[in-house]
Amino acid sequence: MRKLATCLLLLCAAPAFAQLQLTITSGVTDPIPIAVVPFERAVPADGGIDVAAIVQRDLESSGRFKAMKRTDMLSRPTTASAVDVLAWKQQRNDYVVVGRLTAQANGDIVVKAELINLLTGLSMMDKPWTVKSANLRKAAHRIADEVYRLIIGVPGAFDTRIAYVSVDGKPPTQKYQLIVADADGENPLAILTRDRPLMSPAWSPDGSKLAYVSFENRVSSVWVQDIFTTQRSRVSARAGINGAPTWSPDGKKLALTLSGSNGNLDIYLLDLTTQQLQRLTDDPGIDTEANFAPDGSAIYFTSDRPGSPQIYRLGLGAGERPKRVTFTGTYNARPRVSPDGKQLAVLTLDNGAYRIGIQDLATGTMSILSKGRQDESPSFAPNGAMVILAGREGGKGILQTVSSDGQTSSKLNADAGEVREPVWGPYQK
Amino acid sequence: MKKLVSTALIAASLVLFAGCKSKPPPQPPQQEQQNTGDVSGVNDANAVAGDDTATAGPGGELLSKRIIYFDFDRADIRADSQSVVAAHAQYLSKNPSQKVRLEGHADERGSREYNIGLGERRGQAVRRALLLQGVAEAQLSTVSYGEERPAVAGSDEQAYALNRRVEIVYLK
């Protein structure tokens, strides 16, 4: 809570920058009909925030739900017992969400939300969420997560954060910002602004820090920054390239790409406590973009040792050698492992276009997830159901989310400048 | 302070090189010397306005050309750039206290971190050519910006060709 308060304070002081707009571009052919009835408000403690609208937008952004228009609602119940099951069912709904906000004497707000299954007539969820009024959006995302879990069977990832790089201005005078926002693009906060490139943000497993690359001293260096206090420290500024940081699952180490002065890019493991450096790859080709398997037993990385970039897996046990993983097409790079460790999202060259592919690690089958010509930077949501990626539209970088089965997608457009390198953060405590 | 960091970096490169014969041993690059005063100033508005380490450098028909262009997915110096590289090599060998930074770049296609690798490969190609023509290691440093600092905006072949480059930056 204290951390969130700090975060909000910073938000008030933050300068203006690109705000993201979410648009749902395609959904499943048979989305689940649901009615999210406006909640009973707590005026003025709720600050005018429409909790039901946030829940509805979260559910619709997943592409799996079709929400009833408010103007079509014949009644607006706020408790399950007041829901006329037959009437809502006749209006072709499968589920109804109702709820109410109550202000407490200490300033907290209790949000009680119920989910009614119209096929059984039973209430599936009757749970209070108590939050500070400033965190009402968070409560809404948590309700959406719970509704998603109860209906779809896997947890939602609405109460999570994303980070991305925003770029303003024309070359060679551009402004780079590292931004942290809610998964729906709201509450954006610039945690760093520089006149030199920022790239490759990576979330720590506990969601409290970002590692990234900055060129602020004209050469590359890797930094770790606390997103709440915004304090940062430089963890690698060795001769040559310092790039592509990713965290080990225990949060104690970073895998990095270093080149030394001779320009040979290889992957190293940096212990953040002892500063000890261990070399993981040793090849004259470009080895970069490491990503850990969720159990920490292996890394996946990009290497052009076969003549063009391909993905390799290196088990971290003693004496293990890198093994090639991708064999589809001439260009596969930037691997990201799914949270269950069964799939790999990669940047792949598909019929002359750079797109995001998903490779099943057991069968080796690759399927193409995105439809752009210059898509890049895939990152899995912590529930594995969605991938966020960067694309281009009208010559500008935009962000997109696509479901891991490719069926649904939505866009996050910046109202100014362009956005790139999205990374989906872990579940929050 | 910024100069100090650059100097420290070059010094660190030198230390690394001292240990390198023809085949570099597989050992981790060393952490540069920490200039604590500078690097702890992390919350300063230390954004760089312009490039205070760059200098006009020598003039002349070939020497005023500071950009070497590359073909798609290639890091070899094209025939039409050999004379430019040779002119810089000659000038630098005659002026052994002059230092240059070789800034490698890639076009925007493909993965960003992999493109950092491609830009570095181009910078190293120019570095090797200069070394072969008598320039001392101590005069040269490389940095790769990958696709992060395009010379021109645009997503067509013409823009790509102008962005695949190594810039030779004369330092003060």
HADDOCK unambig.tbl for C-alpha pairs under 7 A between the chains (distance, minus, plus):
assign (segid A and resid 171 and name CA) (segid B and resid 149 and name CA) 6.81 0.50 0.50
assign (segid A and resid 171 and name CA) (segid B and resid 150 and name CA) 6.26 0.50 0.50
assign (segid A and resid 171 and name CA) (segid B and resid 151 and name CA) 6.33 0.50 0.50
assign (segid A and resid 171 and name CA) (segid B and resid 152 and name CA) 6.29 0.50 0.50
assign (segid A and resid 171 and name CA) (segid B and resid 153 and name CA) 6.67 0.50 0.50
assign (segid A and resid 172 and name CA) (segid B and resid 149 and name CA) 6.64 0.50 0.50
assign (segid A and resid 172 and name CA) (segid B and resid 151 and name CA) 6.41 0.50 0.50
assign (segid A and resid 194 and name CA) (segid B and resid 47 and name CA) 5.28 0.50 0.50
assign (segid A and resid 195 and name CA) (segid B and resid 47 and name CA) 5.32 0.50 0.50
assign (segid A and resid 195 and name CA) (segid B and resid 48 and name CA) 6.14 0.50 0.50
assign (segid A and resid 197 and name CA) (segid B and resid 148 and name CA) 6.22 0.50 0.50
assign (segid A and resid 216 and name CA) (segid B and resid 47 and name CA) 6.74 0.50 0.50
assign (segid A and resid 219 and name CA) (segid B and resid 143 and name CA) 5.96 0.50 0.50
assign (segid A and resid 232 and name CA) (segid B and resid 42 and name CA) 6.88 0.50 0.50
assign (segid A and resid 236 and name CA) (segid B and resid 31 and name CA) 6.82 0.50 0.50
assign (segid A and resid 237 and name CA) (segid B and resid 31 and name CA) 6.22 0.50 0.50
assign (segid A and resid 237 and name CA) (segid B and resid 32 and name CA) 6.17 0.50 0.50
assign (segid A and resid 238 and name CA) (segid B and resid 29 and name CA) 6.25 0.50 0.50
assign (segid A and resid 238 and name CA) (segid B and resid 30 and name CA) 5.92 0.50 0.50
assign (segid A and resid 238 and name CA) (segid B and resid 31 and name CA) 4.63 0.50 0.50
assign (segid A and resid 238 and name CA) (segid B and resid 32 and name CA) 5.22 0.50 0.50
assign (segid A and resid 239 and name CA) (segid B and resid 9 and name CA) 6.25 0.50 0.50
assign (segid A and resid 239 and name CA) (segid B and resid 12 and name CA) 6.48 0.50 0.50
assign (segid A and resid 239 and name CA) (segid B and resid 13 and name CA) 5.71 0.50 0.50
assign (segid A and resid 239 and name CA) (segid B and resid 29 and name CA) 6.72 0.50 0.50
assign (segid A and resid 239 and name CA) (segid B and resid 32 and name CA) 6.76 0.50 0.50
assign (segid A and resid 240 and name CA) (segid B and resid 142 and name CA) 6.93 0.50 0.50
assign (segid A and resid 240 and name CA) (segid B and resid 143 and name CA) 6.51 0.50 0.50
assign (segid A and resid 244 and name CA) (segid B and resid 113 and name CA) 6.31 0.50 0.50
assign (segid A and resid 260 and name CA) (segid B and resid 29 and name CA) 5.09 0.50 0.50
assign (segid A and resid 261 and name CA) (segid B and resid 13 and name CA) 5.77 0.50 0.50
assign (segid A and resid 263 and name CA) (segid B and resid 120 and name CA) 6.24 0.50 0.50
assign (segid A and resid 263 and name CA) (segid B and resid 121 and name CA) 6.79 0.50 0.50
assign (segid A and resid 263 and name CA) (segid B and resid 124 and name CA) 6.43 0.50 0.50
assign (segid A and resid 265 and name CA) (segid B and resid 117 and name CA) 6.75 0.50 0.50
assign (segid A and resid 277 and name CA) (segid B and resid 28 and name CA) 6.77 0.50 0.50
assign (segid A and resid 279 and name CA) (segid B and resid 28 and name CA) 6.39 0.50 0.50
assign (segid A and resid 282 and name CA) (segid B and resid 26 and name CA) 6.90 0.50 0.50
assign (segid A and resid 286 and name CA) (segid B and resid 117 and name CA) 6.09 0.50 0.50
assign (segid A and resid 288 and name CA) (segid B and resid 113 and name CA) 7.00 0.50 0.50
assign (segid A and resid 288 and name CA) (segid B and resid 114 and name CA) 6.63 0.50 0.50
assign (segid A and resid 289 and name CA) (segid B and resid 113 and name CA) 6.57 0.50 0.50
assign (segid A and resid 333 and name CA) (segid B and resid 111 and name CA) 6.37 0.50 0.50
assign (segid A and resid 334 and name CA) (segid B and resid 111 and name CA) 6.50 0.50 0.50
assign (segid A and resid 347 and name CA) (segid B and resid 111 and name CA) 6.99 0.50 0.50
assign (segid A and resid 354 and name CA) (segid B and resid 110 and name CA) 6.60 0.50 0.50
assign (segid A and resid 374 and name CA) (segid B and resid 109 and name CA) 6.99 0.50 0.50
assign (segid A and resid 376 and name CA) (segid B and resid 111 and name CA) 6.59 0.50 0.50
